[in-house]
Amino acid sequence: MIYKVRTQKTADALAKYFSAALHPIPYKDVHASTLGGLAGTSIIVRVSLDPRPKWKNGIYHNSRYAMFHLSGDGTLELFSRRYDLPKMRKTKAKSIPDAVKKMKDYLAKARKAKP
């Protein structure tokens, strides 16, 4: 387990940490999903490499976007992305900073991708 959530306050603090750690990204939406109860809390990260005013028709899915899912056991998965962004295999993060590094590495690679 790379993190264990016991209260909703802890889940919100964890989401806030991810939001701050992904600082140079123009748009990010991070929240803690407690659908499986507090013991099964997951972190959902939605990012866009484009600022909000550049989204065609103001729609998130028309931007260069990616959505990540991080579970408590360290499984990091890219479950949705724009079609022309590179793929990312499901991976295991050893710690929370390691998960942030893996996301940042992917986003750096995605920025270089040609649309």
PyRosetta script that sets phi, psi and omega in degrees:
from pyrosetta import init, pose_from_sequence

init()
pose = pose_from_sequence("MIYKVRTQKTADALAKYFSAALHPIPYKDVHASTLGGLAGTSIIVRVSLDPRPKWKNGIYHNSRYAMFHLSGDGTLELFSRRYDLPKMRKTKAKSIPDAVKKMKDYLAKARKAKP")
pose.set_psi(1, 128.1)
pose.set_omega(1, 176.6)
pose.set_phi(2, -93.2)
pose.set_psi(2, -20.3)
pose.set_omega(2, 172.2)
pose.set_phi(3, -152.5)
pose.set_psi(3, 153.2)
pose.set_omega(3, 178.2)
pose.set_phi(4, -134.2)
pose.set_psi(4, 125.2)
pose.set_omega(4, -177.2)
pose.set_phi(5, -105.2)
pose.set_psi(5, 128.4)
pose.set_omega(5, 178.8)
pose.set_phi(6, -113.3)
pose.set_psi(6, -23.4)
pose.set_omega(6, 179.7)
pose.set_phi(7, -134.7)
pose.set_psi(7, 160.2)
pose.set_omega(7, 178.1)
pose.set_phi(8, -64.3)
pose.set_psi(8, -33.0)
pose.set_omega(8, 179.1)
pose.set_phi(9, -62.0)
pose.set_psi(9, -40.4)
pose.set_omega(9, 177.7)
pose.set_phi(10, -65.3)
pose.set_psi(10, -40.5)
pose.set_omega(10, 178.9)
pose.set_phi(11, -63.0)
pose.set_psi(11, -43.0)
pose.set_omega(11, 179.1)
pose.set_phi(12, -66.6)
pose.set_psi(12, -37.3)
pose.set_omega(12, 178.2)
pose.set_phi(13, -65.5)
pose.set_psi(13, -38.1)
pose.set_omega(13, 178.6)
pose.set_phi(14, -65.3)
pose.set_psi(14, -42.4)
pose.set_omega(14, 177.4)
pose.set_phi(15, -63.8)
pose.set_psi(15, -39.3)
pose.set_omega(15, 179.3)
pose.set_phi(16, -64.8)
pose.set_psi(16, -38.2)
pose.set_omega(16, 177.9)
pose.set_phi(17, -60.6)
pose.set_psi(17, -46.4)
pose.set_omega(17, 179.7)
pose.set_phi(18, -63.2)
pose.set_psi(18, -39.4)
pose.set_omega(18, 179.6)
pose.set_phi(19, -62.5)
pose.set_psi(19, -42.6)
pose.set_omega(19, 179.2)
pose.set_phi(20, -70.7)
pose.set_psi(20, -35.4)
pose.set_omega(20, -176.7)
pose.set_phi(21, -70.7)
pose.set_psi(21, -27.1)
pose.set_omega(21, 179.2)
pose.set_phi(22, -95.1)
pose.set_psi(22, 43.3)
pose.set_omega(22, -169.7)
pose.set_phi(23, -55.3)
pose.set_psi(23, -49.9)
pose.set_omega(23, -171.7)
pose.set_phi(24, -75.3)
pose.set_psi(24, 2.3)
pose.set_omega(24, -179.3)
pose.set_phi(25, -75.8)
pose.set_psi(25, 132.1)
pose.set_omega(25, -177.4)
pose.set_phi(26, -60.8)
pose.set_psi(26, -37.2)
pose.set_omega(26, 179.2)
pose.set_phi(27, -138.2)
pose.set_psi(27, 130.0)
pose.set_omega(27, 176.1)
pose.set_phi(28, -145.2)
pose.set_psi(28, 142.4)
pose.set_omega(28, 176.9)
pose.set_phi(29, -134.4)
pose.set_psi(29, 112.5)
pose.set_omega(29, -176.8)
pose.set_phi(30, -121.0)
pose.set_psi(30, 131.2)
pose.set_omega(30, 174.5)
pose.set_phi(31, -146.6)
pose.set_psi(31, 158.1)
pose.set_omega(31, 178.5)
pose.set_phi(32, -95.2)
pose.set_psi(32, 123.6)
pose.set_omega(32, 178.6)
pose.set_phi(33, -95.9)
pose.set_psi(33, 118.5)
pose.set_omega(33, -179.0)
pose.set_phi(34, -110.7)
pose.set_psi(34, 33.6)
pose.set_omega(34, -179.9)
pose.set_phi(35, -62.0)
pose.set_psi(35, -31.0)
pose.set_omega(35, 179.4)
pose.set_phi(36, -93.4)
pose.set_psi(36, 18.9)
pose.set_omega(36, -174.8)
pose.set_phi(37, 86.2)
pose.set_psi(37, 168.9)
pose.set_omega(37, -177.7)
pose.set_phi(38, -61.6)
pose.set_psi(38, -32.5)
pose.set_omega(38, 179.5)
pose.set_phi(39, -66.7)
pose.set_psi(39, -26.3)
pose.set_omega(39, -178.9)
pose.set_phi(40, -107.1)
pose.set_psi(40, 30.6)
pose.set_omega(40, -177.6)
pose.set_phi(41, -64.0)
pose.set_psi(41, 133.5)
pose.set_omega(41, 175.8)
pose.set_phi(42, -119.2)
pose.set_psi(42, 153.6)
pose.set_omega(42, 176.3)
pose.set_phi(43, -104.4)
pose.set_psi(43, 125.7)
pose.set_omega(43, 178.0)
pose.set_phi(44, -109.2)
pose.set_psi(44, 124.6)
pose.set_omega(44, -178.3)
pose.set_phi(45, -119.7)
pose.set_psi(45, 120.2)
pose.set_omega(45, 175.0)
pose.set_phi(46, -112.5)
pose.set_psi(46, 124.1)
pose.set_omega(46, 179.2)
pose.set_phi(47, -130.0)
pose.set_psi(47, 154.9)
pose.set_omega(47, 172.8)
pose.set_phi(48, -132.8)
pose.set_psi(48, 137.2)
pose.set_omega(48, 178.7)
pose.set_phi(49, -82.7)
pose.set_psi(49, -5.2)
pose.set_omega(49, 179.3)
pose.set_phi(50, -111.1)
pose.set_psi(50, 142.5)
pose.set_omega(50, 174.5)
pose.set_phi(51, -67.8)
pose.set_psi(51, 154.7)
pose.set_omega(51, -174.3)
pose.set_phi(52, -54.0)
pose.set_psi(52, -40.6)
pose.set_omega(52, 179.9)
pose.set_phi(53, -64.1)
pose.set_psi(53, -19.7)
pose.set_omega(53, -179.0)
pose.set_phi(54, -88.6)
pose.set_psi(54, -3.9)
pose.set_omega(54, 179.3)
pose.set_phi(55, -70.4)
pose.set_psi(55, 129.8)
pose.set_omega(55, 178.9)
pose.set_phi(56, -62.6)
pose.set_psi(56, 126.4)
pose.set_omega(56, -178.1)
pose.set_phi(57, 57.8)
pose.set_psi(57, 18.8)
pose.set_omega(57, 178.4)
pose.set_phi(58, 68.5)
pose.set_psi(58, 22.6)
pose.set_omega(58, -176.4)
pose.set_phi(59, -104.3)
pose.set_psi(59, 126.7)
pose.set_omega(59, -177.9)
pose.set_phi(60, -55.0)
pose.set_psi(60, -44.7)
pose.set_omega(60, -176.7)
pose.set_phi(61, -71.3)
pose.set_psi(61, -5.9)
pose.set_omega(61, 173.9)
pose.set_phi(62, -92.2)
pose.set_psi(62, 0.6)
pose.set_omega(62, 177.5)
pose.set_phi(63, -98.0)
pose.set_psi(63, 179.2)
pose.set_omega(63, 173.3)
pose.set_phi(64, -84.8)
pose.set_psi(64, 92.5)
pose.set_omega(64, -171.2)
pose.set_phi(65, -114.6)
pose.set_psi(65, 161.4)
pose.set_omega(65, 173.3)
pose.set_phi(66, -150.1)
pose.set_psi(66, 145.2)
pose.set_omega(66, 178.5)
pose.set_phi(67, -125.5)
pose.set_psi(67, 127.9)
pose.set_omega(67, -178.3)
pose.set_phi(68, -113.6)
pose.set_psi(68, 151.2)
pose.set_omega(68, 175.5)
pose.set_phi(69, -129.5)
pose.set_psi(69, 125.2)
pose.set_omega(69, 177.7)
pose.set_phi(70, -120.9)
pose.set_psi(70, 120.5)
pose.set_omega(70, 178.2)
pose.set_phi(71, -96.6)
pose.set_psi(71, 166.6)
pose.set_omega(71, -176.5)
pose.set_phi(72, -62.2)
pose.set_psi(72, -25.1)
pose.set_omega(72, 179.4)
pose.set_phi(73, -83.3)
pose.set_psi(73, 0.9)
pose.set_omega(73, 175.9)
pose.set_phi(74, 98.6)
pose.set_psi(74, 3.3)
pose.set_omega(74, 179.2)
pose.set_phi(75, -73.9)
pose.set_psi(75, 119.0)
pose.set_omega(75, 179.0)
pose.set_phi(76, -111.4)
pose.set_psi(76, 127.4)
pose.set_omega(76, -175.6)
pose.set_phi(77, -136.3)
pose.set_psi(77, 137.4)
pose.set_omega(77, 170.9)
pose.set_phi(78, -92.5)
pose.set_psi(78, 105.7)
pose.set_omega(78, -173.1)
pose.set_phi(79, -100.1)
pose.set_psi(79, -9.1)
pose.set_omega(79, 175.8)
pose.set_phi(80, -157.9)
pose.set_psi(80, 143.1)
pose.set_omega(80, -179.9)
pose.set_phi(81, -158.7)
pose.set_psi(81, 164.9)
pose.set_omega(81, 174.1)
pose.set_phi(82, -68.2)
pose.set_psi(82, 147.4)
pose.set_omega(82, -172.8)
pose.set_phi(83, -59.2)
pose.set_psi(83, -29.7)
pose.set_omega(83, -176.1)
pose.set_phi(84, -95.9)
pose.set_psi(84, 5.9)
pose.set_omega(84, 174.7)
pose.set_phi(85, -88.0)
pose.set_psi(85, 154.1)
pose.set_omega(85, -178.8)
pose.set_phi(86, -67.0)
pose.set_psi(86, 159.3)
pose.set_omega(86, 178.0)
pose.set_phi(87, -83.9)
pose.set_psi(87, 162.4)
pose.set_omega(87, 175.2)
pose.set_phi(88, -139.6)
pose.set_psi(88, 129.7)
pose.set_omega(88, 178.0)
pose.set_phi(89, -73.2)
pose.set_psi(89, 152.6)
pose.set_omega(89, 172.9)
pose.set_phi(90, -63.0)
pose.set_psi(90, 137.2)
pose.set_omega(90, -174.7)
pose.set_phi(91, -139.5)
pose.set_psi(91, 165.6)
pose.set_omega(91, 177.5)
pose.set_phi(92, -108.5)
pose.set_psi(92, 124.0)
pose.set_omega(92, 175.8)
pose.set_phi(93, -92.5)
pose.set_psi(93, 141.9)
pose.set_omega(93, -178.4)
pose.set_phi(94, -85.2)
pose.set_psi(94, -24.5)
pose.set_omega(94, -179.4)
pose.set_phi(95, -155.8)
pose.set_psi(95, 173.7)
pose.set_omega(95, 179.3)
pose.set_phi(96, -65.3)
pose.set_psi(96, -46.4)
pose.set_omega(96, 176.4)
pose.set_phi(97, -59.7)
pose.set_psi(97, -33.5)
pose.set_omega(97, 176.9)
pose.set_phi(98, -65.6)
pose.set_psi(98, -39.0)
pose.set_omega(98, 177.9)
pose.set_phi(99, -64.7)
pose.set_psi(99, -41.9)
pose.set_omega(99, 178.1)
pose.set_phi(100, -62.8)
pose.set_psi(100, -42.3)
pose.set_omega(100, 179.7)
pose.set_phi(101, -62.1)
pose.set_psi(101, -41.8)
pose.set_omega(101, -179.5)
pose.set_phi(102, -65.4)
pose.set_psi(102, -39.0)
pose.set_omega(102, 176.6)
pose.set_phi(103, -65.1)
pose.set_psi(103, -44.5)
pose.set_omega(103, -180.0)
pose.set_phi(104, -63.8)
pose.set_psi(104, -39.6)
pose.set_omega(104, 177.9)
pose.set_phi(105, -61.8)
pose.set_psi(105, -44.2)
pose.set_omega(105, 178.3)
pose.set_phi(106, -62.9)
pose.set_psi(106, -44.0)
pose.set_omega(106, -177.6)
pose.set_phi(107, -66.8)
pose.set_psi(107, -33.4)
pose.set_omega(107, 175.7)
pose.set_phi(108, -65.0)
pose.set_psi(108, -41.0)
pose.set_omega(108, 177.6)
pose.set_phi(109, -66.9)
pose.set_psi(109, -39.0)
pose.set_omega(109, -179.5)
pose.set_phi(110, -67.0)
pose.set_psi(110, -34.3)
pose.set_omega(110, 178.0)
pose.set_phi(111, -62.7)
pose.set_psi(111, -34.6)
pose.set_omega(111, -177.9)
pose.set_phi(112, -79.0)
pose.set_psi(112, -15.2)
pose.set_omega(112, -177.4)
pose.set_phi(113, -66.8)
pose.set_psi(113, 140.8)
pose.set_omega(113, 179.2)
pose.set_phi(114, -86.2)
pose.set_psi(114, 127.7)
pose.set_omega(114, 177.5)
pose.set_phi(115, -73.4)
pose.dump_pdb("model.pdb")
